[in-house]
Amino acid sequence: MPIIVLANKTDFEEDRVVKKQFIEQLKSNIDYVIETSVRTNQGIDQALETAIKLLQTDFVEPQKSKDSYKCIII
């Protein structure tokens, strides 16, 4: 199952809770880590495009069962 991690509130650089080093470590272990800010619109397009691309790929490829059509958004 593909996973997309969104690191939000990148516009609050000085008040960052999750350190930049941890985000870079995540990027080396997870295929899709996108830093976002709704206020400045940073990364929003990339996040949506990535989600759509992954959903299209998942639904186009043959599935083992009809129960495998799932999307979890947390």
PDB file of N, CA, C, O and CB in Angstrom:
ATOM      1  N   MET A   1       0.849  -1.165   0.000  1.00  0.00           N
ATOM      2  CA  MET A   1       0.000   0.000   0.000  1.00  0.00           C
ATOM      3  C   MET A   1       0.906   1.242   0.000  1.00  0.00           C
ATOM      4  O   MET A   1       1.768   1.379   0.868  1.00  0.00           O
ATOM      5  CB  MET A   1      -0.972  -0.010   1.230  1.00  0.00           C
ATOM      6  N   PRO A   2       0.717   2.120  -0.943  1.00  0.00           N
ATOM      7  CA  PRO A   2       1.528   3.337  -0.967  1.00  0.00           C
ATOM      8  C   PRO A   2       1.177   4.257   0.207  1.00  0.00           C
ATOM      9  O   PRO A   2       0.020   4.347   0.620  1.00  0.00           O
ATOM     10  CB  PRO A   2       1.334   4.081  -2.298  1.00  0.00           C
ATOM     11  N   ILE A   3       2.184   4.925   0.725  1.00  0.00           N
ATOM     12  CA  ILE A   3       2.008   5.854   1.842  1.00  0.00           C
ATOM     13  C   ILE A   3       2.547   7.216   1.435  1.00  0.00           C
ATOM     14  O   ILE A   3       3.646   7.329   0.891  1.00  0.00           O
ATOM     15  CB  ILE A   3       2.724   5.336   3.127  1.00  0.00           C
ATOM     16  N   ILE A   4       1.756   8.247   1.708  1.00  0.00           N
ATOM     17  CA  ILE A   4       2.196   9.620   1.497  1.00  0.00           C
ATOM     18  C   ILE A   4       2.221  10.292   2.863  1.00  0.00           C
ATOM     19  O   ILE A   4       1.205  10.329   3.557  1.00  0.00           O
ATOM     20  CB  ILE A   4       1.256  10.390   0.486  1.00  0.00           C
ATOM     21  N   VAL A   5       3.376  10.822   3.252  1.00  0.00           N
ATOM     22  CA  VAL A   5       3.501  11.550   4.508  1.00  0.00           C
ATOM     23  C   VAL A   5       3.557  13.033   4.173  1.00  0.00           C
ATOM     24  O   VAL A   5       4.404  13.476   3.397  1.00  0.00           O
ATOM     25  CB  VAL A   5       4.769  11.095   5.319  1.00  0.00           C
ATOM     26  N   LEU A   6       2.633  13.804   4.777  1.00  0.00           N
ATOM     27  CA  LEU A   6       2.628  15.248   4.582  1.00  0.00           C
ATOM     28  C   LEU A   6       3.177  15.911   5.831  1.00  0.00           C
ATOM     29  O   LEU A   6       2.645  15.735   6.927  1.00  0.00           O
ATOM     30  CB  LEU A   6       1.202  15.768   4.260  1.00  0.00           C
ATOM     31  N   ALA A   7       4.243  16.674   5.657  1.00  0.00           N
ATOM     32  CA  ALA A   7       4.819  17.461   6.751  1.00  0.00           C
ATOM     33  C   ALA A   7       4.245  18.864   6.606  1.00  0.00           C
ATOM     34  O   ALA A   7       4.699  19.647   5.772  1.00  0.00           O
ATOM     35  CB  ALA A   7       6.416  17.468   6.716  1.00  0.00           C
ATOM     36  N   ASN A   8       3.251  19.174   7.419  1.00  0.00           N
ATOM     37  CA  ASN A   8       2.501  20.419   7.282  1.00  0.00           C
ATOM     38  C   ASN A   8       3.116  21.549   8.114  1.00  0.00           C
ATOM     39  O   ASN A   8       3.967  21.321   8.973  1.00  0.00           O
ATOM     40  CB  ASN A   8       1.049  20.202   7.695  1.00  0.00           C
ATOM     41  N   LYS A   9       2.669  22.741   7.839  1.00  0.00           N
ATOM     42  CA  LYS A   9       3.060  23.960   8.544  1.00  0.00           C
ATOM     43  C   LYS A   9       4.524  24.317   8.306  1.00  0.00           C
ATOM     44  O   LYS A   9       5.203  24.775   9.225  1.00  0.00           O
ATOM     45  CB  LYS A   9       2.806  23.803  10.031  1.00  0.00           C
ATOM     46  N   THR A  10       5.012  24.117   7.099  1.00  0.00           N
ATOM     47  CA  THR A  10       6.399  24.448   6.797  1.00  0.00           C
ATOM     48  C   THR A  10       6.653  25.951   6.834  1.00  0.00           C
ATOM     49  O   THR A  10       7.806  26.382   6.840  1.00  0.00           O
ATOM     50  CB  THR A  10       6.778  23.898   5.440  1.00  0.00           C
ATOM     51  N   ASP A  11       5.590  26.753   6.859  1.00  0.00           N
ATOM     52  CA  ASP A  11       5.754  28.202   6.938  1.00  0.00           C
ATOM     53  C   ASP A  11       6.137  28.658   8.349  1.00  0.00           C
ATOM     54  O   ASP A  11       6.501  29.819   8.536  1.00  0.00           O
ATOM     55  CB  ASP A  11       4.468  28.897   6.500  1.00  0.00           C
ATOM     56  N   PHE A  12       6.063  27.770   9.342  1.00  0.00           N
ATOM     57  CA  PHE A  12       6.461  28.083  10.716  1.00  0.00           C
ATOM     58  C   PHE A  12       7.863  27.523  10.983  1.00  0.00           C
ATOM     59  O   PHE A  12       8.052  26.744  11.917  1.00  0.00           O
ATOM     60  CB  PHE A  12       5.434  27.503  11.737  1.00  0.00           C
ATOM     61  N   GLU A  13       8.820  27.909  10.182  1.00  0.00           N
ATOM     62  CA  GLU A  13      10.176  27.350  10.254  1.00  0.00           C
ATOM     63  C   GLU A  13      10.797  27.528  11.650  1.00  0.00           C
ATOM     64  O   GLU A  13      11.403  26.594  12.174  1.00  0.00           O
ATOM     65  CB  GLU A  13      11.072  28.014   9.197  1.00  0.00           C
ATOM     66  N   GLU A  14      10.653  28.700  12.247  1.00  0.00           N
ATOM     67  CA  GLU A  14      11.276  28.945  13.548  1.00  0.00           C
ATOM     68  C   GLU A  14      10.564  28.224  14.691  1.00  0.00           C
ATOM     69  O   GLU A  14      11.163  28.011  15.745  1.00  0.00           O
ATOM     70  CB  GLU A  14      11.304  30.429  13.829  1.00  0.00           C
ATOM     71  N   ASP A  15       9.303  27.846  14.506  1.00  0.00           N
ATOM     72  CA  ASP A  15       8.544  27.127  15.537  1.00  0.00           C
ATOM     73  C   ASP A  15       8.389  25.642  15.211  1.00  0.00           C
ATOM     74  O   ASP A  15       7.485  24.982  15.724  1.00  0.00           O
ATOM     75  CB  ASP A  15       7.168  27.759  15.706  1.00  0.00           C
ATOM     76  N   ARG A  16       9.254  25.130  14.378  1.00  0.00           N
ATOM     77  CA  ARG A  16       9.176  23.743  13.903  1.00  0.00           C
ATOM     78  C   ARG A  16       9.229  22.758  15.066  1.00  0.00           C
ATOM     79  O   ARG A  16      10.113  22.842  15.919  1.00  0.00           O
ATOM     80  CB  ARG A  16      10.316  23.451  12.918  1.00  0.00           C
ATOM     81  N   VAL A  17       8.278  21.824  15.096  1.00  0.00           N
ATOM     82  CA  VAL A  17       8.244  20.773  16.111  1.00  0.00           C
ATOM     83  C   VAL A  17       9.037  19.562  15.612  1.00  0.00           C
ATOM     84  O   VAL A  17       9.841  18.992  16.349  1.00  0.00           O
ATOM     85  CB  VAL A  17       6.775  20.373  16.447  1.00  0.00           C
ATOM     86  N   VAL A  18       8.805  19.180  14.367  1.00  0.00           N
ATOM     87  CA  VAL A  18       9.543  18.073  13.753  1.00  0.00           C
ATOM     88  C   VAL A  18      10.736  18.678  13.016  1.00  0.00           C
ATOM     89  O   VAL A  18      10.572  19.485  12.101  1.00  0.00           O
ATOM     90  CB  VAL A  18       8.626  17.227  12.773  1.00  0.00           C
ATOM     91  N   LYS A  19      11.914  18.284  13.423  1.00  0.00           N
ATOM     92  CA  LYS A  19      13.143  18.855  12.876  1.00  0.00           C
ATOM     93  C   LYS A  19      13.339  18.471  11.407  1.00  0.00           C
ATOM     94  O   LYS A  19      12.931  17.396  10.968  1.00  0.00           O
ATOM     95  CB  LYS A  19      14.347  18.397  13.699  1.00  0.00           C
ATOM     96  N   LYS A  20      13.969  19.375  10.668  1.00  0.00           N
ATOM     97  CA  LYS A  20      14.250  19.173   9.245  1.00  0.00           C
ATOM     98  C   LYS A  20      15.048  17.883   9.020  1.00  0.00           C
ATOM     99  O   LYS A  20      14.830  17.186   8.029  1.00  0.00           O
ATOM    100  CB  LYS A  20      15.022  20.381   8.676  1.00  0.00           C
ATOM    101  N   GLN A  21      15.951  17.571   9.918  1.00  0.00           N
ATOM    102  CA  GLN A  21      16.770  16.362   9.813  1.00  0.00           C
ATOM    103  C   GLN A  21      15.887  15.102   9.836  1.00  0.00           C
ATOM    104  O   GLN A  21      16.154  14.144   9.110  1.00  0.00           O
ATOM    105  CB  GLN A  21      17.806  16.314  10.963  1.00  0.00           C
ATOM    106  N   PHE A  22      14.845  15.106  10.665  1.00  0.00           N
ATOM    107  CA  PHE A  22      13.933  13.964  10.732  1.00  0.00           C
ATOM    108  C   PHE A  22      13.155  13.823   9.426  1.00  0.00           C
ATOM    109  O   PHE A  22      12.935  12.709   8.952  1.00  0.00           O
ATOM    110  CB  PHE A  22      12.961  14.115  11.919  1.00  0.00           C
ATOM    111  N   ILE A  23      12.737  14.952   8.842  1.00  0.00           N
ATOM    112  CA  ILE A  23      12.023  14.918   7.552  1.00  0.00           C
ATOM    113  C   ILE A  23      12.927  14.312   6.477  1.00  0.00           C
ATOM    114  O   ILE A  23      12.485  13.488   5.676  1.00  0.00           O
ATOM    115  CB  ILE A  23      11.562  16.352   7.132  1.00  0.00           C
ATOM    116  N   GLU A  24      14.186  14.723   6.466  1.00  0.00           N
ATOM    117  CA  GLU A  24      15.126  14.177   5.474  1.00  0.00           C
ATOM    118  C   GLU A  24      15.339  12.682   5.686  1.00  0.00           C
ATOM    119  O   GLU A  24      15.486  11.935   4.718  1.00  0.00           O
ATOM    120  CB  GLU A  24      16.477  14.915   5.547  1.00  0.00           C
ATOM    121  N   GLN A  25      15.357  12.241   6.932  1.00  0.00           N
ATOM    122  CA  GLN A  25      15.484  10.813   7.236  1.00  0.00           C
ATOM    123  C   GLN A  25      14.249  10.055   6.738  1.00  0.00           C
ATOM    124  O   GLN A  25      14.371   8.964   6.180  1.00  0.00           O
ATOM    125  CB  GLN A  25      15.673  10.593   8.761  1.00  0.00           C
ATOM    126  N   LEU A  26      13.075  10.630   6.938  1.00  0.00           N
ATOM    127  CA  LEU A  26      11.847  10.012   6.421  1.00  0.00           C
ATOM    128  C   LEU A  26      11.909   9.868   4.905  1.00  0.00           C
ATOM    129  O   LEU A  26      11.534   8.833   4.355  1.00  0.00           O
ATOM    130  CB  LEU A  26      10.613  10.843   6.820  1.00  0.00           C
ATOM    131  N   LYS A  27      12.388  10.918   4.235  1.00  0.00           N
ATOM    132  CA  LYS A  27      12.469  10.897   2.771  1.00  0.00           C
ATOM    133  C   LYS A  27      13.358   9.766   2.269  1.00  0.00           C
ATOM    134  O   LYS A  27      13.138   9.246   1.175  1.00  0.00           O
ATOM    135  CB  LYS A  27      12.994  12.231   2.252  1.00  0.00           C
ATOM    136  N   SER A  28      14.363   9.378   3.059  1.00  0.00           N
ATOM    137  CA  SER A  28      15.248   8.297   2.617  1.00  0.00           C
ATOM    138  C   SER A  28      14.610   6.927   2.839  1.00  0.00           C
ATOM    139  O   SER A  28      15.055   5.939   2.255  1.00  0.00           O
ATOM    140  CB  SER A  28      16.588   8.373   3.355  1.00  0.00           C
ATOM    141  N   ASN A  29      13.565   6.857   3.681  1.00  0.00           N
ATOM    142  CA  ASN A  29      12.913   5.578   3.985  1.00  0.00           C
ATOM    143  C   ASN A  29      11.526   5.420   3.375  1.00  0.00           C
ATOM    144  O   ASN A  29      11.053   4.297   3.203  1.00  0.00           O
ATOM    145  CB  ASN A  29      12.811   5.415   5.462  1.00  0.00           C
ATOM    146  N   ILE A  30      10.870   6.525   3.048  1.00  0.00           N
ATOM    147  CA  ILE A  30       9.510   6.495   2.521  1.00  0.00           C
ATOM    148  C   ILE A  30       9.526   7.188   1.162  1.00  0.00           C
ATOM    149  O   ILE A  30      10.140   8.244   1.006  1.00  0.00           O
ATOM    150  CB  ILE A  30       8.493   7.186   3.506  1.00  0.00           C
ATOM    151  N   ASP A  31       8.857   6.600   0.192  1.00  0.00           N
ATOM    152  CA  ASP A  31       8.890   7.126  -1.169  1.00  0.00           C
ATOM    153  C   ASP A  31       8.264   8.508  -1.315  1.00  0.00           C
ATOM    154  O   ASP A  31       8.741   9.316  -2.111  1.00  0.00           O
ATOM    155  CB  ASP A  31       8.197   6.179  -2.082  1.00  0.00           C
ATOM    156  N   TYR A  32       7.219   8.788  -0.572  1.00  0.00           N
ATOM    157  CA  TYR A  32       6.482  10.033  -0.778  1.00  0.00           C
ATOM    158  C   TYR A  32       6.360  10.810   0.533  1.00  0.00           C
ATOM    159  O   TYR A  32       5.449  10.572   1.325  1.00  0.00           O
ATOM    160  CB  TYR A  32       5.085   9.743  -1.359  1.00  0.00           C
ATOM    161  N   VAL A  33       7.281  11.732   0.746  1.00  0.00           N
ATOM    162  CA  VAL A  33       7.237  12.660   1.880  1.00  0.00           C
ATOM    163  C   VAL A  33       7.194  14.054   1.272  1.00  0.00           C
ATOM    164  O   VAL A  33       8.119  14.461   0.569  1.00  0.00           O
ATOM    165  CB  VAL A  33       8.486  12.477   2.865  1.00  0.00           C
ATOM    166  N   ILE A  34       6.122  14.779   1.542  1.00  0.00           N
ATOM    167  CA  ILE A  34       5.923  16.083   0.915  1.00  0.00           C
ATOM    168  C   ILE A  34       5.730  17.126   2.010  1.00  0.00           C
ATOM    169  O   ILE A  34       4.851  16.999   2.863  1.00  0.00           O
ATOM    170  CB  ILE A  34       4.702  16.062  -0.060  1.00  0.00           C
ATOM    171  N   GLU A  35       6.562  18.151   1.969  1.00  0.00           N
ATOM    172  CA  GLU A  35       6.425  19.245   2.923  1.00  0.00           C
ATOM    173  C   GLU A  35       5.390  20.226   2.384  1.00  0.00           C
ATOM    174  O   GLU A  35       5.454  20.638   1.225  1.00  0.00           O
ATOM    175  CB  GLU A  35       7.795  19.955   3.176  1.00  0.00           C
ATOM    176  N   THR A  36       4.431  20.598   3.243  1.00  0.00           N
ATOM    177  CA  THR A  36       3.323  21.427   2.789  1.00  0.00           C
ATOM    178  C   THR A  36       3.066  22.605   3.728  1.00  0.00           C
ATOM    179  O   THR A  36       3.451  22.602   4.898  1.00  0.00           O
ATOM    180  CB  THR A  36       2.066  20.587   2.659  1.00  0.00           C
ATOM    181  N   SER A  37       2.408  23.594   3.170  1.00  0.00           N
ATOM    182  CA  SER A  37       1.871  24.715   3.942  1.00  0.00           C
ATOM    183  C   SER A  37       0.605  25.166   3.235  1.00  0.00           C
ATOM    184  O   SER A  37       0.645  25.596   2.082  1.00  0.00           O
ATOM    185  CB  SER A  37       2.914  25.898   4.076  1.00  0.00           C
ATOM    186  N   VAL A  38      -0.495  25.067   3.918  1.00  0.00           N
ATOM    187  CA  VAL A  38      -1.758  25.506   3.323  1.00  0.00           C
ATOM    188  C   VAL A  38      -1.758  27.029   3.195  1.00  0.00           C
ATOM    189  O   VAL A  38      -2.296  27.579   2.234  1.00  0.00           O
ATOM    190  CB  VAL A  38      -2.971  25.027   4.174  1.00  0.00           C
ATOM    191  N   ARG A  39      -1.149  27.702   4.172  1.00  0.00           N
ATOM    192  CA  ARG A  39      -1.123  29.169   4.157  1.00  0.00           C
ATOM    193  C   ARG A  39      -0.386  29.725   2.939  1.00  0.00           C
ATOM    194  O   ARG A  39      -0.848  30.682   2.317  1.00  0.00           O
ATOM    195  CB  ARG A  39      -0.470  29.689   5.430  1.00  0.00           C
ATOM    196  N   THR A  40       0.766  29.123   2.595  1.00  0.00           N
ATOM    197  CA  THR A  40       1.547  29.616   1.454  1.00  0.00           C
ATOM    198  C   THR A  40       1.322  28.782   0.192  1.00  0.00           C
ATOM    199  O   THR A  40       1.878  29.090  -0.862  1.00  0.00           O
ATOM    200  CB  THR A  40       3.027  29.622   1.803  1.00  0.00           C
ATOM    201  N   ASN A  41       0.509  27.728   0.296  1.00  0.00           N
ATOM    202  CA  ASN A  41       0.195  26.833  -0.821  1.00  0.00           C
ATOM    203  C   ASN A  41       1.402  25.999  -1.269  1.00  0.00           C
ATOM    204  O   ASN A  41       1.423  25.489  -2.389  1.00  0.00           O
ATOM    205  CB  ASN A  41      -0.326  27.642  -1.994  1.00  0.00           C
ATOM    206  N   GLN A  42       2.391  25.866  -0.405  1.00  0.00           N
ATOM    207  CA  GLN A  42       3.582  25.082  -0.731  1.00  0.00           C
ATOM    208  C   GLN A  42       3.257  23.596  -0.678  1.00  0.00           C
ATOM    209  O   GLN A  42       2.731  23.113   0.324  1.00  0.00           O
ATOM    210  CB  GLN A  42       4.740  25.415   0.235  1.00  0.00           C
ATOM    211  N   GLY A  43       3.562  22.874  -1.738  1.00  0.00           N
ATOM    212  CA  GLY A  43       3.443  21.426  -1.771  1.00  0.00           C
ATOM    213  C   GLY A  43       2.038  20.873  -1.925  1.00  0.00           C
ATOM    214  O   GLY A  43       1.871  19.658  -2.036  1.00  0.00           O
ATOM    215  N   ILE A  44       1.031  21.721  -1.935  1.00  0.00           N
ATOM    216  CA  ILE A  44      -0.356  21.251  -2.005  1.00  0.00           C
ATOM    217  C   ILE A  44      -0.625  20.575  -3.348  1.00  0.00           C
ATOM    218  O   ILE A  44      -1.179  19.477  -3.393  1.00  0.00           O
ATOM    219  CB  ILE A  44      -1.339  22.425  -1.792  1.00  0.00           C
ATOM    220  N   ASP A  45      -0.235  21.225  -4.433  1.00  0.00           N
ATOM    221  CA  ASP A  45      -0.418  20.625  -5.766  1.00  0.00           C
ATOM    222  C   ASP A  45       0.319  19.298  -5.876  1.00  0.00           C
ATOM    223  O   ASP A  45      -0.218  18.317  -6.391  1.00  0.00           O
ATOM    224  CB  ASP A  45       0.072  21.586  -6.863  1.00  0.00           C
ATOM    225  N   GLN A  46       1.550  19.280  -5.388  1.00  0.00           N
ATOM    226  CA  GLN A  46       2.348  18.052  -5.457  1.00  0.00           C
ATOM    227  C   GLN A  46       1.687  16.928  -4.662  1.00  0.00           C
ATOM    228  O   GLN A  46       1.668  15.782  -5.111  1.00  0.00           O
ATOM    229  CB  GLN A  46       3.772  18.307  -4.930  1.00  0.00           C
ATOM    230  N   ALA A  47       1.149  17.243  -3.495  1.00  0.00           N
ATOM    231  CA  ALA A  47       0.489  16.229  -2.659  1.00  0.00           C
ATOM    232  C   ALA A  47      -0.732  15.654  -3.370  1.00  0.00           C
ATOM    233  O   ALA A  47      -0.918  14.438  -3.406  1.00  0.00           O
ATOM    234  CB  ALA A  47       0.073  16.831  -1.301  1.00  0.00           C
ATOM    235  N   LEU A  48      -1.559  16.526  -3.932  1.00  0.00           N
ATOM    236  CA  LEU A  48      -2.760  16.054  -4.627  1.00  0.00           C
ATOM    237  C   LEU A  48      -2.412  15.275  -5.887  1.00  0.00           C
ATOM    238  O   LEU A  48      -3.014  14.237  -6.159  1.00  0.00           O
ATOM    239  CB  LEU A  48      -3.660  17.231  -4.980  1.00  0.00           C
ATOM    240  N   GLU A  49      -1.459  15.760  -6.649  1.00  0.00           N
ATOM    241  CA  GLU A  49      -1.056  15.057  -7.868  1.00  0.00           C
ATOM    242  C   GLU A  49      -0.484  13.680  -7.544  1.00  0.00           C
ATOM    243  O   GLU A  49      -0.763  12.709  -8.248  1.00  0.00           O
ATOM    244  CB  GLU A  49      -0.025  15.883  -8.646  1.00  0.00           C
ATOM    245  N   THR A  50       0.308  13.593  -6.488  1.00  0.00           N
ATOM    246  CA  THR A  50       0.886  12.312  -6.088  1.00  0.00           C
ATOM    247  C   THR A  50      -0.206  11.340  -5.646  1.00  0.00           C
ATOM    248  O   THR A  50      -0.181  10.169  -6.024  1.00  0.00           O
ATOM    249  CB  THR A  50       1.907  12.512  -4.958  1.00  0.00           C
ATOM    250  N   ALA A  51      -1.159  11.815  -4.851  1.00  0.00           N
ATOM    251  CA  ALA A  51      -2.259  10.957  -4.394  1.00  0.00           C
ATOM    252  C   ALA A  51      -3.077  10.449  -5.570  1.00  0.00           C
ATOM    253  O   ALA A  51      -3.417   9.268  -5.626  1.00  0.00           O
ATOM    254  CB  ALA A  51      -3.166  11.716  -3.416  1.00  0.00           C
ATOM    255  N   ILE A  52      -3.395  11.333  -6.511  1.00  0.00           N
ATOM    256  CA  ILE A  52      -4.172  10.934  -7.689  1.00  0.00           C
ATOM    257  C   ILE A  52      -3.409   9.918  -8.520  1.00  0.00           C
ATOM    258  O   ILE A  52      -3.977   8.920  -8.962  1.00  0.00           O
ATOM    259  CB  ILE A  52      -4.522  12.157  -8.547  1.00  0.00           C
ATOM    260  N   LYS A  53      -2.117  10.169  -8.734  1.00  0.00           N
ATOM    261  CA  LYS A  53      -1.293   9.240  -9.510  1.00  0.00           C
ATOM    262  C   LYS A  53      -1.268   7.856  -8.862  1.00  0.00           C
ATOM    263  O   LYS A  53      -1.407   6.843  -9.547  1.00  0.00           O
ATOM    264  CB  LYS A  53       0.137   9.785  -9.651  1.00  0.00           C
ATOM    265  N   LEU A  54      -1.089   7.816  -7.542  1.00  0.00           N
ATOM    266  CA  LEU A  54      -1.041   6.527  -6.842  1.00  0.00           C
ATOM    267  C   LEU A  54      -2.385   5.821  -6.869  1.00  0.00           C
ATOM    268  O   LEU A  54      -2.434   4.600  -7.017  1.00  0.00           O
ATOM    269  CB  LEU A  54      -0.595   6.723  -5.402  1.00  0.00           C
ATOM    270  N   LEU A  55      -3.471   6.561  -6.730  1.00  0.00           N
ATOM    271  CA  LEU A  55      -4.803   5.954  -6.795  1.00  0.00           C
ATOM    272  C   LEU A  55      -5.090   5.409  -8.191  1.00  0.00           C
ATOM    273  O   LEU A  55      -5.643   4.318  -8.327  1.00  0.00           O
ATOM    274  CB  LEU A  55      -5.878   6.976  -6.398  1.00  0.00           C
ATOM    275  N   GLN A  56      -4.720   6.156  -9.225  1.00  0.00           N
ATOM    276  CA  GLN A  56      -4.946   5.691 -10.592  1.00  0.00           C
ATOM    277  C   GLN A  56      -4.140   4.438 -10.869  1.00  0.00           C
ATOM    278  O   GLN A  56      -4.650   3.499 -11.481  1.00  0.00           O
ATOM    279  CB  GLN A  56      -4.587   6.784 -11.603  1.00  0.00           C
ATOM    280  N   THR A  57      -2.905   4.406 -10.434  1.00  0.00           N
ATOM    281  CA  THR A  57      -2.053   3.239 -10.639  1.00  0.00           C
ATOM    282  C   THR A  57      -2.626   2.036  -9.908  1.00  0.00           C
ATOM    283  O   THR A  57      -2.642   0.928 -10.444  1.00  0.00           O
ATOM    284  CB  THR A  57      -0.618   3.521 -10.164  1.00  0.00           C
ATOM    285  N   ASP A  58      -3.098   2.253  -8.682  1.00  0.00           N
ATOM    286  CA  ASP A  58      -3.638   1.158  -7.877  1.00  0.00           C
ATOM    287  C   ASP A  58      -4.906   0.581  -8.502  1.00  0.00           C
ATOM    288  O   ASP A  58      -5.104  -0.634  -8.475  1.00  0.00           O
ATOM    289  CB  ASP A  58      -3.929   1.641  -6.455  1.00  0.00           C
ATOM    290  N   PHE A  59      -5.757   1.420  -9.059  1.00  0.00           N
ATOM    291  CA  PHE A  59      -7.007   0.937  -9.622  1.00  0.00           C
ATOM    292  C   PHE A  59      -6.851   0.375 -11.031  1.00  0.00           C
ATOM    293  O   PHE A  59      -7.667  -0.439 -11.461  1.00  0.00           O
ATOM    294  CB  PHE A  59      -8.013   2.043  -9.634  1.00  0.00           C
ATOM    295  N   VAL A  60      -5.837   0.787 -11.741  1.00  0.00           N
ATOM    296  CA  VAL A  60      -5.635   0.286 -13.100  1.00  0.00           C
ATOM    297  C   VAL A  60      -5.010  -1.106 -13.067  1.00  0.00           C
ATOM    298  O   VAL A  60      -5.340  -1.956 -13.893  1.00  0.00           O
ATOM    299  CB  VAL A  60      -4.746   1.252 -13.908  1.00  0.00           C
ATOM    300  N   GLU A  61      -4.106  -1.338 -12.109  1.00  0.00           N
ATOM    301  CA  GLU A  61      -3.455  -2.639 -12.011  1.00  0.00           C
ATOM    302  C   GLU A  61      -4.463  -3.690 -11.536  1.00  0.00           C
ATOM    303  O   GLU A  61      -5.348  -3.377 -10.740  1.00  0.00           O
ATOM    304  CB  GLU A  61      -2.241  -2.572 -11.050  1.00  0.00           C
ATOM    305  N   PRO A  62      -4.339  -4.928 -12.014  1.00  0.00           N
ATOM    306  CA  PRO A  62      -5.253  -5.985 -11.578  1.00  0.00           C
ATOM    307  C   PRO A  62      -5.169  -6.191 -10.066  1.00  0.00           C
ATOM    308  O   PRO A  62      -4.087  -6.157  -9.480  1.00  0.00           O
ATOM    309  CB  PRO A  62      -4.938  -7.301 -12.310  1.00  0.00           C
ATOM    310  N   GLN A  63      -6.305  -6.400  -9.462  1.00  0.00           N
ATOM    311  CA  GLN A  63      -6.379  -6.597  -8.018  1.00  0.00           C
ATOM    312  C   GLN A  63      -6.627  -8.067  -7.719  1.00  0.00           C
ATOM    313  O   GLN A  63      -7.196  -8.790  -8.538  1.00  0.00           O
ATOM    314  CB  GLN A  63      -7.490  -5.719  -7.394  1.00  0.00           C
ATOM    315  N   LYS A  64      -6.194  -8.506  -6.537  1.00  0.00           N
ATOM    316  CA  LYS A  64      -6.392  -9.891  -6.134  1.00  0.00           C
ATOM    317  C   LYS A  64      -7.846 -10.163  -5.756  1.00  0.00           C
ATOM    318  O   LYS A  64      -8.372 -11.244  -6.018  1.00  0.00           O
ATOM    319  CB  LYS A  64      -5.477 -10.233  -4.966  1.00  0.00           C
ATOM    320  N   SER A  65      -8.480  -9.183  -5.146  1.00  0.00           N
ATOM    321  CA  SER A  65      -9.881  -9.345  -4.759  1.00  0.00           C
ATOM    322  C   SER A  65     -10.555  -7.985  -4.763  1.00  0.00           C
ATOM    323  O   SER A  65      -9.887  -6.951  -4.749  1.00  0.00           O
ATOM    324  CB  SER A  65     -10.006 -10.017  -3.363  1.00  0.00           C
ATOM    325  N   LYS A  66     -11.868  -7.988  -4.783  1.00  0.00           N
ATOM    326  CA  LYS A  66     -12.574  -6.708  -4.800  1.00  0.00           C
ATOM    327  C   LYS A  66     -12.422  -5.970  -3.472  1.00  0.00           C
ATOM    328  O   LYS A  66     -12.660  -4.764  -3.421  1.00  0.00           O
ATOM    329  CB  LYS A  66     -14.054  -6.923  -5.111  1.00  0.00           C
ATOM    330  N   ASP A  67     -12.032  -6.662  -2.390  1.00  0.00           N
ATOM    331  CA  ASP A  67     -11.810  -6.016  -1.104  1.00  0.00           C
ATOM    332  C   ASP A  67     -10.510  -5.222  -1.064  1.00  0.00           C
ATOM    333  O   ASP A  67     -10.286  -4.464  -0.120  1.00  0.00           O
ATOM    334  CB  ASP A  67     -11.808  -7.046  -0.009  1.00  0.00           C
ATOM    335  N   SER A  68      -9.653  -5.379  -2.064  1.00  0.00           N
ATOM    336  CA  SER A  68      -8.371  -4.684  -2.040  1.00  0.00           C
ATOM    337  C   SER A  68      -8.473  -3.258  -2.564  1.00  0.00           C
ATOM    338  O   SER A  68      -7.460  -2.561  -2.620  1.00  0.00           O
ATOM    339  CB  SER A  68      -7.354  -5.450  -2.850  1.00  0.00           C
ATOM    340  N   TYR A  69      -9.663  -2.801  -2.950  1.00  0.00           N
ATOM    341  CA  TYR A  69      -9.852  -1.420  -3.371  1.00  0.00           C
ATOM    342  C   TYR A  69     -10.082  -0.563  -2.135  1.00  0.00           C
ATOM    343  O   TYR A  69     -11.225  -0.342  -1.734  1.00  0.00           O
ATOM    344  CB  TYR A  69     -11.039  -1.293  -4.369  1.00  0.00           C
ATOM    345  N   LYS A  70      -9.011  -0.084  -1.536  1.00  0.00           N
ATOM    346  CA  LYS A  70      -9.125   0.680  -0.316  1.00  0.00           C
ATOM    347  C   LYS A  70      -8.255   1.933  -0.388  1.00  0.00           C
ATOM    348  O   LYS A  70      -7.198   1.934  -1.020  1.00  0.00           O
ATOM    349  CB  LYS A  70      -8.737  -0.179   0.888  1.00  0.00           C
ATOM    350  N   CYS A  71      -8.699   2.957   0.244  1.00  0.00           N
ATOM    351  CA  CYS A  71      -7.926   4.190   0.372  1.00  0.00           C
ATOM    352  C   CYS A  71      -8.090   4.647   1.814  1.00  0.00           C
ATOM    353  O   CYS A  71      -9.211   4.827   2.291  1.00  0.00           O
ATOM    354  CB  CYS A  71      -8.400   5.304  -0.659  1.00  0.00           C
ATOM    355  N   ILE A  72      -6.979   4.834   2.502  1.00  0.00           N
ATOM    356  CA  ILE A  72      -7.025   5.277   3.901  1.00  0.00           C
ATOM    357  C   ILE A  72      -6.377   6.649   3.972  1.00  0.00           C
ATOM    358  O   ILE A  72      -5.219   6.815   3.589  1.00  0.00           O
ATOM    359  CB  ILE A  72      -6.302   4.257   4.861  1.00  0.00           C
ATOM    360  N   ILE A  73      -7.113   7.623   4.458  1.00  0.00           N
ATOM    361  CA  ILE A  73      -6.576   8.972   4.644  1.00  0.00           C
ATOM    362  C   ILE A  73      -6.617   9.275   6.127  1.00  0.00           C
ATOM    363  O   ILE A  73      -7.677   9.244   6.752  1.00  0.00           O
ATOM    364  CB  ILE A  73      -7.382  10.043   3.820  1.00  0.00           C
ATOM    365  N   ILE A  74      -5.439   9.572   6.690  1.00  0.00           N
ATOM    366  CA  ILE A  74      -5.357   9.843   8.120  1.00  0.00           C
ATOM    367  C   ILE A  74      -5.016  11.293   8.331  1.00  0.00           C
ATOM    368  O   ILE A  74      -4.897  11.740   9.472  1.00  0.00           O
ATOM    369  CB  ILE A  74      -4.321   8.939   8.803  1.00  0.00           C
TER     370      ILE A  74
END
